[in-house]
Amino acid sequence: MDITELKKKVLSYTWEYWAARPFGAFIMSIFREGNTRPFMRRVGVDAEFPVTLFQKGAFYKSEKVFDDFSAQLARNIKRGVTVFDIVRSCEEFHVRERKHIEELLKKKMDPIHKLRELHDICALLFSYVWITHGLEHLYLGQLQNEAPRYTRGDVAKFIGDISFPIKKNAHAYFLEALASRASLASIQKQFAWIKVRDGFSAGFTLEELGVERAKIRKQGRSHAVPHVRIPTGLKNLAAIAQELVYFRTLRTDILYEFLFLARPILKSVAKKYGIPFLELRNYAIQDLIAGKPKAYPPAVCVISYGKEFAILDAPLVDDSLGAVRELKGVIAFKGVVRGIAKIVKVAHEIGKVQEGDIIIAPTTAPSFIFGMKRAAAFVTEEGGITSHAAIVAREMKKPCIIGTKIATRVFKDGDRVEVDAERGIIRRI
């Protein structure tokens, strides 16, 4: 399929701005195989993510695409595949491939050969990334339909509470380590990657870890596990939702941990080609493996249709906004507060959040938690009632609006804003 036909296929779908991610051509090029049926079959699922559109640092979403993909997953479930099987497979993948990368680091071989093996590992992981979204589309929709039968209160809060994961994620273990007597050097070795959400920026320094340890020891750690009785009729669906919320964090944590662990390989590749390490993010991994490195713009555009894939130098769809001063979203926790907006797109930007600021982010993650404690409210572009921001907002009892779609594009650092989480509106004042 030539590029003109591929563009036409992608543009035949209706797209909306969905999820901002600080990815360049390097990470996006790994989706080329991870989207496909052969790779998804290797993780135990016979499916293929139909169509992808990513441009200017954000994924775009088509409901038709997600309906199609979720239907494929539903057929797998009818054949006996379960969410728990898929998550267990991902956990085993994590243990196995971490050892694989550690062995690669020790081998004396050409860095391009190492990069080829790293690519295969990460491409397989990206299959799990898409499978998570498809399963959430399938099961959380069911939960939203069923939950109103079992509660007379706030349905969103009820769903969020019964979906809270039982399993701990890496950040929970990170906080436990900070609260323990473990040396900061050992914590840095194990968890420095948690700060890195783009594959290339710097991890936690010893000084940063020391500051956070002092705060934890002074303030103590909060435990967000809600105490809520799950109705018998919802227990199976709630257990699946809990597993999916855990899975959502697991598969991205593995990606960032693996890329951080494999950084010596990436630095060797950059050195081989005379490319500054931080600029490697703008090179497609397939080109690097083929010995034909080509730099793409930082705001790269990536499209796929089945096995067809292309990296473009220019955006494919119009993303202009016009004049916008306020946005509406979904209320995750009620309240009204005013403060200074701080746009936080990646974890290493969380340090700029001061007491009383308003965090505006594409989404939040466990690595944002230190800044969320200082903030007065949270606003996210993504997320549903089981998202990280919604869960933390209920735990901390801070106003929160999720699902605004374009908040980080409408507001900027320093804007004075009002978060009206009684009506689900954020506005510049």
C-alpha positions as CSV (number, residue, x, y, z in Angstrom):
1,M,0.0,0.0,0.0
2,D,1.5,3.4,-1.0
3,I,1.6,6.3,1.4
4,T,-1.3,8.1,-0.4
5,E,-3.6,5.1,0.0
6,L,-2.5,4.6,3.7
7,K,-3.4,8.2,4.5
8,K,-6.7,7.7,2.8
9,K,-7.5,4.6,4.9
10,V,-6.6,6.3,8.1
11,L,-8.6,9.5,7.3
12,S,-11.7,7.4,6.6
13,Y,-12.1,7.1,10.4
14,T,-13.4,9.9,12.6
15,W,-10.7,11.0,15.1
16,E,-10.6,12.9,18.3
17,Y,-7.7,14.1,20.4
18,W,-7.1,11.4,23.1
19,A,-3.8,10.9,25.0
20,A,-0.8,13.1,25.1
21,R,2.5,11.2,25.3
22,P,6.1,12.6,25.2
23,F,7.1,10.1,22.5
24,G,9.3,10.7,19.5
25,A,10.0,8.5,16.5
26,F,12.0,5.9,18.5
27,I,9.2,4.8,20.8
28,M,6.5,5.2,18.2
29,S,8.4,3.1,15.7
30,I,8.2,0.1,18.1
31,F,4.4,0.2,17.7
32,R,4.9,-1.0,14.1
33,E,5.1,-4.7,15.2
34,G,3.4,-4.4,18.6
35,N,0.1,-3.5,16.9
36,T,0.1,-6.6,14.7
37,R,-1.5,-10.1,15.0
38,P,1.7,-12.1,15.0
39,F,3.0,-10.3,18.0
40,M,-0.3,-10.3,19.9
41,R,-0.5,-14.1,19.3
42,R,2.8,-14.4,21.0
43,V,1.2,-13.0,24.2
44,G,-1.8,-15.3,23.9
45,V,-4.4,-13.1,22.1
46,D,-5.5,-13.5,18.5
47,A,-6.2,-9.9,17.6
48,E,-4.7,-6.9,15.8
49,F,-5.1,-3.2,16.6
50,P,-6.8,-1.9,13.5
51,V,-5.7,1.7,12.9
52,T,-3.4,4.2,14.7
53,L,-2.9,7.9,14.5
54,F,-0.3,9.8,16.6
55,Q,0.7,13.4,15.9
56,K,2.4,16.3,17.6
57,G,2.9,14.3,20.9
58,A,-0.6,12.8,21.2
59,F,-2.6,9.7,20.2
60,Y,-5.9,10.3,18.5
61,K,-8.9,8.0,19.2
62,S,-11.6,6.6,17.0
63,E,-14.6,4.8,18.7
64,K,-14.9,2.6,15.6
65,V,-11.4,1.4,16.1
66,F,-11.8,0.6,19.7
67,D,-15.2,-1.1,19.1
68,D,-13.5,-3.3,16.5
69,F,-10.5,-4.1,18.7
70,S,-12.7,-4.8,21.7
71,A,-14.9,-7.2,19.6
72,Q,-11.8,-9.1,18.6
73,L,-10.8,-9.4,22.3
74,A,-14.3,-10.5,23.2
75,R,-14.0,-13.4,20.8
76,N,-10.8,-14.5,22.5
77,I,-12.6,-14.3,25.9
78,K,-15.4,-16.6,24.5
79,R,-12.7,-19.1,23.6
80,G,-11.5,-19.2,27.2
81,V,-8.8,-16.4,27.4
82,T,-9.2,-14.4,30.6
83,V,-8.0,-11.0,31.8
84,F,-6.1,-12.8,34.6
85,D,-4.4,-15.0,32.0
86,I,-3.2,-12.0,30.1
87,V,-2.0,-10.1,33.2
88,R,-0.2,-13.2,34.4
89,S,1.5,-13.5,31.0
90,C,2.6,-9.9,31.3
91,E,4.0,-10.4,34.8
92,E,6.0,-13.5,33.6
93,F,7.2,-11.5,30.6
94,H,8.5,-8.8,33.0
95,V,10.6,-11.2,35.0
96,R,11.8,-13.1,31.9
97,E,12.7,-10.2,29.7
98,R,14.3,-8.2,32.5
99,K,16.8,-11.0,32.9
100,H,17.2,-11.0,29.1
101,I,18.1,-7.3,29.1
102,E,20.5,-7.8,32.0
103,E,22.2,-10.6,30.1
104,L,22.4,-8.4,27.0
105,L,24.2,-5.7,28.9
106,K,26.9,-8.1,29.9
107,K,27.5,-9.5,26.4
108,K,30.4,-8.3,24.2
109,M,28.6,-7.9,20.9
110,D,27.8,-5.1,18.4
111,P,25.3,-2.6,19.9
112,I,23.1,-2.9,16.8
113,H,22.6,-6.7,17.5
114,K,21.7,-5.8,21.1
115,L,19.3,-3.1,19.8
116,R,17.6,-5.7,17.5
117,E,16.9,-7.9,20.6
118,L,15.7,-5.0,22.6
119,H,13.3,-4.0,19.8
120,D,11.8,-7.5,19.8
121,I,11.3,-7.3,23.6
122,C,9.7,-3.9,23.5
123,A,7.5,-4.6,20.5
124,L,6.0,-7.6,22.4
125,L,5.4,-5.3,25.3
126,F,3.5,-2.8,23.1
127,S,1.0,-5.6,22.3
128,Y,0.1,-5.6,26.0
129,V,-0.2,-1.8,25.9
130,W,-3.0,-2.0,23.3
131,I,-4.6,-5.1,24.8
132,T,-5.1,-3.2,28.1
133,H,-7.0,-0.4,26.3
134,G,-9.2,-2.8,24.4
135,L,-10.1,-4.8,27.6
136,E,-10.9,-1.5,29.5
137,H,-13.1,-0.4,26.6
138,L,-14.9,-3.8,26.9
139,Y,-15.2,-4.3,30.6
140,L,-15.4,-0.9,32.2
141,G,-18.3,-0.1,29.8
142,Q,-20.1,-3.2,31.3
143,L,-19.3,-2.0,34.8
144,Q,-20.8,1.5,34.1
145,N,-24.0,-0.2,32.9
146,E,-24.3,-2.5,35.8
147,A,-23.2,-0.3,38.8
148,P,-26.3,1.9,39.0
149,R,-28.3,-1.2,39.9
150,Y,-26.3,-1.6,43.1
151,T,-25.9,2.0,44.5
152,R,-28.0,5.0,45.1
153,G,-25.1,7.3,45.8
154,D,-22.3,8.6,43.5
155,V,-22.0,6.0,40.8
156,A,-18.6,7.2,39.7
157,K,-17.1,7.1,43.2
158,F,-18.7,3.7,43.8
159,I,-17.1,2.3,40.6
160,G,-13.7,3.8,41.4
161,D,-13.8,2.3,44.9
162,I,-14.7,-1.2,43.9
163,S,-12.2,-1.1,41.1
164,F,-9.2,-0.1,43.3
165,P,-6.5,-2.7,42.6
166,I,-5.5,-5.2,45.3
167,K,-2.1,-5.7,43.8
168,K,0.7,-3.2,44.5
169,N,2.4,-1.4,41.6
170,A,6.1,-0.5,41.4
171,H,5.5,3.0,43.0
172,A,4.0,1.4,46.1
173,Y,7.1,-0.6,46.6
174,F,9.2,2.6,45.8
175,L,7.4,4.4,48.7
176,E,7.9,1.5,51.0
177,A,11.6,1.5,50.2
178,L,11.8,5.3,50.9
179,A,10.1,4.8,54.2
180,S,12.4,1.9,55.2
181,R,16.1,2.0,56.2
182,A,17.3,1.0,52.8
183,S,20.2,3.1,51.4
184,L,19.3,5.8,49.0
185,A,21.9,4.4,46.6
186,S,20.1,1.0,46.5
187,I,16.7,2.7,46.1
188,Q,18.1,4.8,43.2
189,K,19.5,1.6,41.5
190,Q,16.1,-0.1,41.8
191,F,13.6,2.8,41.2
192,A,15.4,5.7,39.5
193,W,13.4,4.9,36.3
194,I,10.1,5.8,37.9
195,K,10.7,9.4,37.2
196,V,11.4,8.8,33.5
197,R,8.2,8.6,31.3
198,D,9.7,9.4,27.9
199,G,12.5,6.8,27.7
200,F,15.4,9.4,27.6
201,S,15.2,12.0,30.4
202,A,17.1,11.7,33.7
203,G,16.0,9.4,36.6
204,F,15.8,10.3,40.3
205,T,19.0,11.8,41.8
206,L,20.2,10.9,45.3
207,E,19.3,14.4,46.4
208,E,15.7,14.1,45.1
209,L,15.3,10.8,46.8
210,G,16.6,12.3,50.1
211,V,14.1,15.1,49.9
212,E,11.2,12.7,49.3
213,R,12.3,10.4,52.1
214,A,12.4,13.3,54.5
215,K,8.8,14.3,53.5
216,I,7.5,10.7,53.9
217,R,9.1,10.3,57.3
218,K,7.6,13.6,58.5
219,Q,4.1,13.3,57.0
220,G,3.8,9.5,56.9
221,R,2.4,7.6,53.9
222,S,-1.3,7.5,53.0
223,H,-3.0,4.3,52.1
224,A,-5.7,4.7,49.4
225,V,-7.3,1.3,49.8
226,P,-11.0,2.1,50.1
227,H,-13.2,0.0,52.4
228,V,-16.3,-0.7,50.4
229,R,-18.6,-3.8,50.3
230,I,-18.8,-5.2,46.8
231,P,-22.3,-6.6,46.0
232,T,-22.4,-10.3,45.2
233,G,-23.7,-9.6,41.7
234,L,-20.7,-7.3,40.9
235,K,-17.9,-9.3,42.4
236,N,-16.7,-11.0,39.2
237,L,-16.8,-7.7,37.2
238,A,-15.2,-5.8,40.0
239,A,-12.4,-8.3,40.3
240,I,-11.7,-7.9,36.5
241,A,-11.8,-4.1,36.8
242,Q,-9.3,-4.2,39.7
243,E,-7.0,-6.4,37.6
244,L,-7.3,-4.0,34.6
245,V,-6.5,-0.9,36.7
246,Y,-3.4,-2.7,38.0
247,F,-2.5,-3.9,34.5
248,R,-2.8,-0.4,33.1
249,T,0.1,0.8,35.3
250,L,2.0,-2.5,35.1
251,R,2.6,-2.5,31.3
252,T,3.8,1.2,31.1
253,D,6.0,0.7,34.2
254,I,7.7,-2.2,32.4
255,L,8.3,-0.1,29.3
256,Y,10.0,2.7,31.2
257,E,11.9,0.3,33.4
258,F,13.2,-1.6,30.4
259,L,14.2,1.5,28.5
260,F,16.0,2.8,31.5
261,L,17.7,-0.5,32.2
262,A,18.8,-0.8,28.6
263,R,20.2,2.8,28.4
264,P,23.8,1.6,28.1
265,I,22.7,-0.1,24.8
266,L,21.0,3.0,23.6
267,K,24.0,5.1,24.4
268,S,26.3,2.8,22.5
269,V,24.0,3.0,19.5
270,A,24.0,6.8,19.7
271,K,27.7,6.8,19.9
272,K,28.1,4.5,17.0
273,Y,26.1,6.8,14.8
274,G,27.5,10.1,16.3
275,I,24.0,11.1,17.5
276,P,23.6,12.9,20.9
277,F,21.8,10.5,23.2
278,L,18.8,12.7,23.9
279,E,18.3,13.2,20.1
280,L,18.1,9.4,19.7
281,R,14.4,9.7,20.6
282,N,13.8,11.2,17.1
283,Y,15.1,8.2,15.2
284,A,13.1,5.2,14.2
285,I,14.4,2.0,15.7
286,Q,14.1,0.1,12.4
287,D,16.3,2.6,10.6
288,L,18.9,2.4,13.4
289,I,19.0,-1.4,13.1
290,A,19.2,-1.2,9.3
291,G,22.2,1.2,9.5
292,K,20.2,4.0,7.9
293,P,19.5,6.5,10.7
294,K,17.1,9.3,9.8
295,A,16.1,12.1,12.1
296,Y,12.4,12.9,12.3
297,P,10.8,16.1,13.7
298,P,10.2,16.0,17.5
299,A,6.5,16.5,16.8
300,V,6.4,13.4,14.6
301,C,3.3,11.9,13.0
302,V,2.8,8.1,12.9
303,I,0.0,6.2,11.2
304,S,-0.8,2.5,10.8
305,Y,-3.5,0.4,9.1
306,G,-3.2,-3.3,9.9
307,K,0.4,-4.2,9.1
308,E,0.9,-1.0,7.0
309,F,2.9,1.7,8.9
310,A,4.4,5.1,8.1
311,I,6.2,7.9,9.9
312,L,5.3,11.3,8.5
313,D,7.1,14.6,8.8
314,A,3.8,16.6,9.0
315,P,0.4,16.2,10.9
316,L,-2.3,14.4,9.1
317,V,-5.4,15.9,10.7
318,D,-6.3,19.5,11.7
319,D,-5.8,20.0,15.4
320,S,-6.4,23.8,15.6
321,L,-8.5,24.9,18.7
322,G,-9.6,28.4,18.2
323,A,-10.2,30.7,21.2
324,V,-11.0,28.6,24.2
325,R,-11.2,29.9,27.8
326,E,-13.0,27.1,29.6
327,L,-13.4,23.4,29.3
328,K,-15.9,20.8,30.6
329,G,-15.0,17.3,31.9
330,V,-16.1,14.6,34.2
331,I,-16.2,15.2,37.9
332,A,-14.0,12.7,39.8
333,F,-14.2,14.5,43.2
334,K,-16.3,17.5,44.0
335,G,-15.2,21.0,45.2
336,V,-14.3,24.4,43.9
337,V,-10.8,25.9,44.1
338,R,-8.7,28.6,42.5
339,G,-5.0,28.5,41.9
340,I,-2.1,28.8,39.5
341,A,-2.0,26.3,36.7
342,K,1.0,24.1,36.3
343,I,1.1,22.0,33.2
344,V,2.7,18.6,33.9
345,K,3.2,16.4,30.9
346,V,5.9,14.1,32.2
347,A,7.0,13.0,35.7
348,H,10.2,15.1,35.8
349,E,8.1,18.3,35.6
350,I,6.2,17.5,38.8
351,G,8.8,19.4,40.9
352,K,7.5,22.8,39.7
353,V,4.2,22.2,41.5
354,Q,3.9,24.3,44.6
355,E,1.4,24.3,47.5
356,G,-2.0,25.3,46.2
357,D,-1.2,25.0,42.5
358,I,-3.6,23.3,40.0
359,I,-2.0,20.3,38.2
360,I,-3.2,20.1,34.6
361,A,-1.9,17.0,32.9
362,P,-2.6,14.6,30.1
363,T,-3.0,11.9,32.8
364,T,-1.4,11.3,36.1
365,A,0.7,8.3,37.3
366,P,2.1,7.1,40.6
367,S,5.3,9.1,39.8
368,F,3.2,12.3,40.1
369,I,2.2,11.6,43.7
370,F,4.6,14.0,45.4
371,G,3.4,16.9,43.4
372,M,-0.3,15.9,43.8
373,K,0.1,16.1,47.6
374,R,1.1,19.8,47.2
375,A,-1.6,20.7,44.6
376,A,-5.0,22.0,45.4
377,A,-6.8,20.2,42.5
378,F,-6.1,18.0,39.5
379,V,-7.3,18.4,35.9
380,T,-6.6,15.7,33.3
381,E,-7.3,15.3,29.6
382,E,-7.7,11.5,29.8
383,G,-9.1,9.1,32.3
384,G,-12.2,7.6,33.5
385,I,-13.7,6.9,36.9
386,T,-11.0,4.3,37.6
387,S,-8.1,6.4,36.5
388,H,-5.1,7.2,38.7
389,A,-6.1,10.9,39.1
390,A,-9.7,10.0,40.1
391,I,-8.5,7.4,42.7
392,V,-6.0,9.8,44.2
393,A,-8.5,12.7,44.2
394,R,-10.9,10.6,46.3
395,E,-8.1,9.5,48.6
396,M,-6.8,13.1,49.2
397,K,-10.3,14.7,49.0
398,K,-9.2,17.2,46.4
399,P,-11.3,18.6,43.5
400,C,-10.6,16.8,40.3
401,I,-12.0,17.0,36.8
402,I,-11.0,14.3,34.3
403,G,-11.5,13.7,30.6
404,T,-11.2,17.3,29.4
405,K,-9.3,16.1,26.3
406,I,-7.3,19.3,25.5
407,A,-6.6,21.0,28.9
408,T,-2.8,21.1,28.4
409,R,-3.3,22.8,25.1
410,V,-5.8,25.4,26.3
411,F,-4.0,26.4,29.5
412,K,-0.4,27.3,30.2
413,D,1.9,27.6,33.2
414,G,1.0,30.6,35.3
415,D,-2.6,30.9,34.3
416,R,-4.9,31.6,37.2
417,V,-7.7,29.1,36.9
418,E,-10.8,28.0,38.7
419,V,-11.6,24.3,39.0
420,D,-15.3,24.1,39.5
421,A,-15.7,20.4,40.2
422,E,-19.3,20.9,41.2
423,R,-20.2,21.5,37.6
424,G,-17.2,19.9,35.9
425,I,-15.7,23.1,34.5
426,I,-12.2,24.6,34.5
427,R,-11.8,28.2,33.3
428,R,-9.2,30.8,33.1
429,I,-9.9,33.8,35.4
